[in-house]
Amino acid sequence: MRHLPTPTALRMFAEAAERASFAGAADILNVTQAAVSKQMATLEDRLGTALFLREHRSVSVTAAGRAY
């Protein structure tokens, strides 16, 4: 059984998805961009699917991310 995501991971996901930016989410949440990136990687690993398409200096939400 997979563990449910933490409230922190869900909040980071919502902020990153809304802004299409890990750095933007980090600014809002007063954490580092690396912390958001790590949480998103962990969340994607737990869900078994990519939620973001990582590009040079930007991210975009995948179809699975939009559905989530």
N, C-alpha and C positions, 0 to 999 in steps of 0.2 A: 504494500500500500504506500502510495506517495504521500508525503506530508503536505499539508495545506501551506500556501505561501504566507509569509508574515505580513502583517499590516504595513510594515515599512516597505517591503518589496512591492506591494500593491500600490502604495502611494507614489513610490518612485516610478513605477510603470505608468501610472496615470499622468504624472507630470511630464515624463519623457515622451509619451505618446502625444499628448496635447501640444507640446512644443516641437516635436520631431527633433529633439536635441537632448543628449545626456548632459551637456554643459548647462543648458537652460534649466533643466530639472535640478541640477546640482545647485545652481544659484538660488532658486526658489526654496529649496530644502536646506540650504546652508550646510552642504556636504561637498565633498570633492567629486569631480567628474568620474574619477576612478571608482569611487564608492558606488555611484549609480551604475556604471558599466558592469562592475562585479555583481551587483544585485540582479541586474537584468540577465547576465549570463547564467547565474544560479537559477533564476526563475525559469528561463528557457530550458535549462537542463532538467529541472523538475517536471516541467510540462511536456518535455519531449518534442518541442517544436520551436522554430525561430519566431520571435515576436517582432524583431526589427531587422531590417536590411542595413548593414553597416557599410557606409561609403566613406570616402576620404572627407573628413571634417563634417559629416552629417549622417543622420540615420533617418530611415523612413519605416513606417509601420507596415508590417506584412498583412496579408489577408487574415492570417491566424491571429495576429495582434489586434486587428480591428474587431474581430469576432470575440476575442477575450475581453 
